Amino acid sequence: MPPFTRLLNFWIKSKGMYERRAQPRQRVFKAGTIEFDGAAVACTIRNISPIGAGLEVANPMGIPHEITLNIVSCKARQHGYIVWRKEKRIGLAFG
């Protein structure tokens, strides 16, 4: 293996670019609503799996740790916990 290829493989592994989720998520583009304390915030579901979802919101500030995700297209609701926030994205673990 050429030195550059070894270096590139090391860099990829060290930067965490491999999938670390227990189950891979399916890319989607669905309307959703984040519900908490009688309030609701519109969101876009960007990816989803049986154990979690990636959400996009206008502003993640003020959204608590524990929420209910309402998936509009299939009229489903899923309770979950926010596990990360980054700019306009939220990572949700169902449970």
C-alpha positions in Angstrom: 0.0 0.0 0.0 1.5 3.4 -1.0 2.4 5.7 2.0 -0.2 8.3 0.9 -3.0 5.7 1.1 -1.9 4.6 4.5 -1.8 8.2 5.7 -5.2 8.9 4.2 -6.7 5.8 5.9 -5.2 6.8 9.2 -6.6 10.3 8.9 -10.1 9.1 8.0 -10.1 6.7 11.0 -8.7 9.3 13.4 -11.3 11.9 12.4 -14.2 9.6 13.1 -15.6 9.5 9.6 -16.8 5.9 10.0 -20.4 5.3 10.9 -20.7 5.1 14.7 -24.4 4.6 15.0 -25.8 1.3 16.2 -28.1 1.2 13.2 -27.6 3.2 9.9 -30.1 6.0 9.3 -32.1 6.4 6.2 -31.9 9.8 4.5 -35.4 11.4 4.3 -36.9 14.9 3.9 -40.1 14.9 6.0 -42.0 17.5 7.8 -42.1 17.1 11.6 -43.0 18.8 14.8 -41.0 18.9 18.0 -43.5 18.9 20.9 -42.7 19.8 24.5 -44.5 21.5 27.5 -47.6 22.2 25.3 -45.4 24.0 22.7 -44.5 22.9 19.2 -41.6 23.7 16.9 -41.6 22.9 13.2 -38.7 20.8 12.0 -37.5 18.8 9.0 -36.5 15.2 9.5 -33.3 14.7 7.6 -32.5 11.1 8.5 -34.2 8.4 10.6 -33.7 4.9 12.0 -35.5 2.7 14.5 -33.4 4.2 17.3 -33.0 7.9 16.4 -33.3 10.8 13.9 -31.5 13.8 12.7 -33.6 17.0 12.7 -33.2 20.4 11.2 -34.8 23.4 13.0 -34.7 27.2 12.5 -33.2 27.7 16.0 -32.5 24.8 18.5 -32.3 27.2 21.4 -35.1 26.7 23.9 -35.8 23.1 22.9 -35.5 20.9 26.0 -33.6 17.7 26.4 -36.7 15.5 26.4 -39.2 15.9 23.5 -41.8 14.1 21.4 -41.3 14.0 17.6 -44.4 14.1 15.5 -43.9 12.8 12.0 -46.6 14.5 10.0 -46.6 12.3 6.8 -47.2 9.0 8.7 -49.1 10.4 11.7 -46.6 8.9 14.1 -45.3 10.2 17.4 -42.0 9.1 19.0 -40.6 10.1 22.4 -36.9 10.9 22.5 -33.9 12.6 24.0 -31.7 15.1 22.3 -28.1 13.8 22.3 -26.4 16.6 20.3 -27.0 20.0 18.9 -25.0 21.8 16.2 -26.1 25.1 14.6 -29.5 24.2 13.1 -29.3 20.4 13.5 -30.4 18.2 16.4 -29.6 14.5 17.0 -32.4 12.6 18.6 -32.3 9.2 20.3 -35.7 7.5 20.6 -36.6 6.0 24.0 
